[in-house]
């Protein structure tokens, strides 16, 4: 099971809509899903809700073996991997990778460093080929991630991550790491 650069950026074209504010896109994914949830990120390194969410979401797509991860090209502060197509998200140009849903958790570390050991950088947008859901981890947000999905997938996420999942509406503001508690 491997993560590799996508052949081209066309699988991400559904994300790029003129009627969607770029900040909503990178924080919540695209509009139009039946349910949106926000999942609290841990303050420790003992749990990995991104990996847990992707494991649950793999069961809520007809294409778990073919999925995409868009990663902000500047996250590592080093040159991006060669050959990865660019996705022109305003203010967040991303690089597109592909692989099975469950391995895309490690897409940034695998593509920049060749291994995932010791790196916990999240991919910024992840979705399966059938577009059944979209997971979003905004670059400047360290408190929560978001998932747009079906009602059934939202319920499954709530059951798998008790106490971490809350329902939201598309466009609802969420806390940023810089917000005062």
Helices and strands as residue ranges (DSSP letters): E 4-5, G 10-15, H 22-28, E 35-40, H 49-57, G 58-60, E 67-72, E 86-87, E 94-99, G 101-106, H 107-113, E 125-128, E 134-136, E 144-149, H 151-160, E 165-168
